[in-house]
Amino acid sequence: MKNIDYSNQIQKEAILNECKGNLFEFLVAQGLASKSLLEDHFLFNLPSEFKSKLGSYEELMRENEPKLLVELPELARSTVAYIWENLKLDQYKFIQWKVIGKIVATNDNEYWNETDIVGTYKTSDSIEKHLPLSLKLSKDHSFTNTKSAGVKSFVAKYFTNFGALSTDLQKELNNEVDESFLMMGHRLYSLIDQEFKGTFDSQWSDGQTELPGELPEDMKKIVHENYHRVALKLSGILEELKKLNSGLFLNSLAALCGFSHKEIIQVSCFHHDYKLKGITVKKFDDLFSVELRDCELLPIKDLASSIDVSLGNVFLQIRVKPMNKFTTAAYKINCSIKVKA
């Protein structure tokens, strides 16, 4: 497990969120296995790599988020009880539960890409079937993260149903990313009386920060304007795809909301200071049934780097962010959703 650099808030939050998420997945899966009378089988079949990581996760939480070790098991117990009751799992004859998440390599099988926990059960005629659960632990009233991808592959990857057009539009977006990055570089270097030559070199790194949150306000505005330009370009691309074929476009948005396939069940546990505030269980048809599929791309606010989409019962936010440092053009696109009240 990496050491946390507390001078780097982005790195700190990313590592702690990874630990918190994996611990929560384990505790919920263990709880579901216990209710299915399969806890011994579940623990015995945990991958050895994951078992070793659990100790590291717990140690890191004890050092940095001690309250979490007290509250997280209770959140997991409540989530297990809610899942069991809401999905009426007493009717299933489960034969195993597994933690999928980041533990199992699933790149060759897109069916599992959004699955954190999977239960396998047998039907009355002895056919094995799966119950795939996507598990989210989120702060109350916040957006729930669903997808993350590099900006230079986002359109081609998630709008591939549009064929060659998605590739062409991805190239347009990449050109905007590169041109906007160069504009940002020239403007920032001018503020330190240096010449920008296409990359942030030692002239910058020797005396300036590479973390956007640590910049003075005049430089921070230039960086935010860069992300804003990329978001505007991406918004235009999305509008173009929507006008061309709204059906294909809506299917792609469902995937961005965490529903790449209709079998996935999205479980969200909301907390305030790790005290339970609510739990939701959503299936594809709860959010994307035909009668609910009105879609509107909302105008981007001044200097905003996110695109808000009103989609049926859901708000989808598509946000341009730095991977970590702003000094490379390697941005990511984060997608998150909030179910409308």
N, C-alpha and C positions, 0 to 999 in steps of 0.2 A: 504494500500500500504506500502510495506517495506521501511524503511529508507535506503539510499544508503551508504554503507561503502566505501569511496573513497580510503581507503588503500587497498581495494580488487578490483583490476581492472576488474577481471572476473565477480564478482558479479555486479559491477557497469554497465558494458556493457550489461549484461544479462537483468537486470531490465529495463534499458533505451530502449533496443531493444524491449522488450515486450510491453512497453508503446507506443513506436513509431509505432509498428506493429498494435496494436489494434486500435489506433487512426486513422491510415491510412485506415484500413479495414472499420471502421465506416464511415469515410468521403466519401470513394468511394461508399459504399453501399447506403449511404444517397443520393449521387449524382445520382446514377443509379435509385433510387426510385423516385427522383424528375423528372428526364427526362421521367419516366414512369407514371407521375402524381399520384404517390403513396407515396409521402413523409410523409403526415400526418399518413397514415396507418403504414408506416415503423416505425416512431418515437413512435406512440402509442403502438406498439407491441414489442418494445425493452424490453428484460428481465430487471426487476427492478435491479437485481444485476449488470448488465452491465451499466445501467444508473448511478448508484452510483460510479462505477469504472471510468467512463469517467471524472468525476470531479477530481479524484485523479490523473489520467493520465495527465490531463492538468496542474494541480498544480505542479507535478513533473517535467514536461517539462519546465514550466515557471522558476523553480528554477535552473535547470541543463542544459537545452538546449533551451534557449529562442528564438534563431533564428528559431528553428524547428516550433514554433507556428505560425510564419509568413509564412514560406515556405511550410509547409506540406499541408495546404489547397489548395495551387496552384498546387502542385504535384498531389493531388487527383483530382482536376478539370480537369487537362490535361489527367489524366489516364481515367477518366470517358468518356471524349470526344473521346479518342482513342478507348476504348472498344466499345463504341456505334457505331462508324463509321466502325471499322474493322470487327465486328461481324454482322453488319447490323441489329441492334436490333430494328429498326423501324418496321420490319416485324413481330415482336412478340407482342402478346396481354398479357402483364404481369399482374398478379393479386397480386403479392407480392414479396418483396425482404427481405432477412434475412441475418444478420451477423451470420456465423457459428463459424469459428475459434475455440478459446478456450472457447467460451461462452456456447455452447450447448454440453452436454455430448453425445458423439457419439461412445463410445467404443463398443457398441453392433451393430453398423452398419458401416462396413468398407467403404461403399460407400462414406461416408462423411468425412473420415479421412483426406483427403487433401484439402477439400473444406473450403474456408474462407468466401465466399459470394455465396448465391444461389438465383437465380431468378426463380420464378414459373410462367408459362404461360399456356394458353389454346390454343390448336390447333383449326383448323377450325371445327372439329367435337367434340369440347368441352372436349377433353382429356387433363388432366393436365400433364405437363412435366416440368423438371427442367433443368436449365442452371447453372452447378457448376463451380465456378471460384476459382482458387488458385492464391492468390495475393502475390507478392513479391516486397519489396522495398529494393534496393541494391545500393551500391556505383558503380560508373561507372567502367567498365572493371573488376569487381570482380566476383567471383563465387557466385551463388545464392543458399542459403541453401534449401535443399529439405527434408531431413530425419535426425532424430537423434534417436539413440537407445543405450541401454546398451550393452557393449561388450559381456557380458555373455549370451545374448539372441539373438544377431544380426543374426547369421547364421541360427539358428533354426526358427526365425521369418520370415526372408525375403527370405529364400531358402527352405521353407517348402514343395514346390512341389517335392523336391528330397526325400521325405519320411523319413524313418529311418536314411538315410545317413546324413541328415542335423543335426539330433540330435547327431549322433556319432561325426561328425566334430565339432559341437559346444563344445562337451566335450573335444576334442583335443585342441581347442582354449582356453578353460577355464583352462586347465592344463598348457598351455604355459603362460597364464596371471599370474597364481599363482606362477609358478616356476620363471618367470622373475621378479616378484615383490619381491620374497624372495632374489634373487640375488642382486637386487637393494638395498634392505634394508641392507643386510650384508655389501655391499660396502660403503654405506653412513655412517653406524654406525662405520665402521672401521676408517673413517676420523675424528670421534669425540672420538676415543679411547673407544668405548663402544661395548657391545655385543648385536647383534640383535636377538630377541627371537620370531620373526614371526610377530610382530606388532610394529608400531611406538608408543612407550609409552612415559611416562614422561621424560625419558632420552633424548628424542628428543624434545618434545613439550616445555620443560622448557627453552630451549635456542636456538632452531632452528626454522626456518620458515617452514610452510606446504604448501606454495604457490610456484609453480615452477618458476615463473618469478622473485622471490626475492632471489633465490639461488645464491651463488658464482659460478663462471664458472666451477670449477672442479666438484661440486655436480650437477650442471645443466646438464653437459654432461652425467653423470651416469643416470639421470632421462630420458633424451632424448634417451639414448641407450635402456632403458626399453621399451619405446613406440615403438622404431624401431623394436625390437625383436617381439613384438606383431603384428606389421604391416606386417613383413615378414611372420609370420605364417599365418595370414589372407590372404595374397596374394597367398600363396601356396594352401590354401583351395579353393580360388576362381578359380585358375588355374585348380585344380582337378575337380571342378564342371563343368567348361566350357568344358573340354575334355570329360567328361562323357555324357553330353547332352547340346549342345550349345543352342538349342531352349528354354529349360526350364531356362537356365542360363540367356539368353537375356531377357526373360520375367521378371525375378527377377530384373535385372538391370533397366528395365523400371520403376518398382515400386520405386527403389532407386532414380531415377531421378524425382520422383513426379508424376508419371503416373500409379498408381495402377489400374486404370480403364480408358478405352479409351475415356470416355465422358468428363473427366476433361479438363478444358482450363486453361493454365498457363499464367498469366499476370505478367510481370516484368516491374517495373518502375526503371530506373537507374538515379542516380543523382551524382553531384559533389558538395559537400558542400551544399546539399539540393537544388541546381539548376538543373532543368531538363536537362538530357543528352539524353534520349531516352526511348521508350516504346516498348515492344514486346508482341505479343499475339501468343502463340504456342499451337497447338493441338497435340494429340498423333501421327498422321500420318505425321506431319511436321518433327518430329524428329526420329520416329521409324518405318517408312514404310519399307516394306520387302527389297527394294533395298538399303536402307541406313544402314542396320544392320550389318555392319562389326564391329568386336569387337577385341580390343587388350589391354591386360594388360601391361602397360609400366613398365620397371625396376624401382625399388625403389632406390632413390638416397641415398647417404651416410647419415646415421643418420636421414633420413626422417621418419616421422610417418604417411605418407599418401600414398595411392595407387592411381595412376592415370590410368584411363581407357578411351581409345579412342573408342567411341561408335557412329558410324554413324556421325551425325552432332553435336555431343555433346562430351565434355570432362566431365567425371564424376570423382570427387575426393572423396575418402573414407578415412577419417582421424581418427586416434586414438587420443583421448584427455582425460585429467583428467576431472572428473565431476566438481571439483573445486580444492580440495587439492590433492596432489600427494601421500599422506601418506596412502591412502586406494587403494585397487585393484578394485575400482568401476569406471572403465573408460567408456567413451561413444564413439560411432562411429558417426561422423558427415558426412553426404553426401551432396555434393553441385555440381552444374553443371555450365558450361559455354558453350554457343552455339558458335560453330566455325565461324569465319568470312567468 
